[in-house]
Amino acid sequence: MTVTTTTRSERLADLVGLTDLMPLSETTSASDPAKVYERLRARWGNVAPVLLEPGVPAWLVLGHRELATVLRNEGLFSRDASNWGLFADGTVRPDSGVGGVLAPRDGIYYVDGPRHRHLRRLVDDAFESVDEHRLATTVEYWCGLALDRVLAKGEADLVSDYARAVPLLVMSTMFGLDPEQARAMLGHSRRVFQARGAAGAEALNAQRALISDLIADRRAAPADDLTSAILRHPSAPTDLDAQSAVSATLILGSEFEVGWITQALRMRLTDPRFDGRSGGRPSASDTLEAVLGSTPPAPNAAPRFALADTTLGDRQIAAGDAVVPGILGASAESRGNGDDIWLESGNLSYLTWGAGPHACPARRPATVIAQITVAAALRRLGGVTLTVPADAVRSAGTLWSSVPRELPVRFEVPQQTRPVTPQGQTARPVTPQR
């Protein structure tokens, strides 16, 4: 179903001049994103008009009830951008900033209906068979290598030197890349993150080529990894099916992990409630749960597009309008007003994982990876302190994600050392249970 309309931006703009609408980027770049959502809710209610980029308005959903409706009702709110009025009428071009990210494509995050259910079954069944003990061993291996390098210097940027490296290395191993290939995937990912224009596109193409080669290799010689599990699926997936399932889960999934781990480390370094000197230090698991409620790695989810005129909250949504699920905004509805970190974590942060057909397929493995990665850093980096004031830590990310730009630290090198992996031995891939 494709919606065409020529009045989309005008209908949103009728509420207030376009220059007066808040850019959605302010919700992910602000030092206190929750306050930005509260200002929007105070002015507009639970569904607020915002700008995805200049001249491109959308609705931001800030209420829990409205958010659950959008996430769970794919019959009314589609993930397929071919239903976006501003894309159909040429206002948003596929080569523009937001257009390049949201343009229609064949992928598990970009389609609905039977195609999505087919791709989702491939991923769900593969993750269902993950051996969590072997996953934990793989995470510990890559954490150990990264922390060995960090400890040798006595100082580090925990974003680039640790949190951005470990999740992609772990997930690359899960999908069957060997250590050299996993490091190549990490290098491509860093260039995608750092580069713009042609350089970023070239790095993204290199990632896709690596995945394509992996799928060809596993077609010829199956192994005990997630790529082979996907290719063995009884639905007989094509190479295109497998590429879609692997690339979306590996690349986008690792970015969620980077944000979650980094925000947890930031919280431990900057929030006085986590100061270990006061006793009763919360665990890595507690910290990660608190992050989901206060500074989640994905404050906003990717837009849905209305398939028909409807009412959401107190707003009239037109067919073809973009509707952005404001995960943190909806979660903040139930946040306590006090300074109790445990009250803050008792909120609606479960929505960070999504709901409905596009809910995260890897919640349990993602939690294992994050818990071990954060715990390893806290355990081995004794006396770690930021080298900049806490209020100098700034966020970088997209309209949907929020990650500290850097976490520069110095630390005491602990006397104890971790068990050393025997020379020449590599991490065993995480394998599905047969």
Disulfide bonds with the S-S distance in Angstrom:
none
